[in-house]
Amino acid sequence: MCTIHIFLTLSRPPFMASNQLALARKIRKGVFKKITSSYSADLSSIINSMLSVSVKKRSKVKHLLANPHMMLKLKERKLNQQ
């Protein structure tokens, strides 16, 4: 997930710190730079759900793959590879 976030923000990872303890604190707080509004609300929602602090709210892979936006992109990719 962090790789997707870095790519979309053209920036650094969503969580950075000078040591492991500080990094763990930032991750537990769940505060990170949001992606810009130039991307769709669907994509923003997916990113936010993947980085959710709450395990119950965090997206599972099966739910991500069932997302209509993701399904469409996967189908497009599959067609382009043929």
MOURJO-V180985 format. One record per pair of residues at least 4 apart in sequence whose C-alpha atoms are under 8 Angstrom apart, sorted by sequence separation. I is the first residue (numbers start at 1). J is the second residue. If there is no record, write none. Layout:
BEGIN
i: (I & I)
j: (J & J)
END
This chain:
BEGIN
i: (1 & 2 & 3 & 4 & 5 & 6 & 7 & 12 & 18 & 19 & 20 & 21 & 22 & 23 & 24 & 25 & 26 & 27 & 35 & 37 & 39 & 40 & 41 & 42 & 43 & 44 & 45 & 46 & 47 & 48 & 53 & 54 & 59 & 60 & 61 & 62 & 63 & 66 & 67 & 68 & 69 & 70 & 71 & 72 & 73 & 74 & 75 & 76 & 77 & 78 & 6 & 17 & 18 & 26 & 39 & 52 & 53 & 59 & 65 & 66 & 6 & 17 & 52 & 64 & 65 & 6 & 16 & 51 & 5 & 6 & 15 & 49 & 50 & 5 & 17 & 35 & 49 & 50 & 3 & 16 & 34 & 49 & 50 & 2 & 15 & 2 & 15 & 46 & 34 & 15 & 15 & 14 & 46 & 14 & 30 & 30 & 30 & 29 & 9 & 28 & 9 & 27 & 8 & 9 & 42 & 5 & 5 & 1 & 1 & 1)
j: (5 & 6 & 7 & 8 & 9 & 10 & 11 & 16 & 22 & 23 & 24 & 25 & 26 & 27 & 28 & 29 & 30 & 31 & 39 & 41 & 43 & 44 & 45 & 46 & 47 & 48 & 49 & 50 & 51 & 52 & 57 & 58 & 63 & 64 & 65 & 66 & 67 & 70 & 71 & 72 & 73 & 74 & 75 & 76 & 77 & 78 & 79 & 80 & 81 & 82 & 11 & 22 & 23 & 31 & 44 & 57 & 58 & 64 & 70 & 71 & 12 & 23 & 58 & 70 & 71 & 13 & 23 & 58 & 13 & 14 & 23 & 57 & 58 & 14 & 26 & 44 & 58 & 59 & 13 & 26 & 44 & 59 & 60 & 13 & 26 & 14 & 27 & 59 & 48 & 31 & 32 & 32 & 64 & 33 & 51 & 52 & 53 & 53 & 34 & 53 & 35 & 53 & 35 & 36 & 69 & 35 & 47 & 47 & 50 & 51)
END
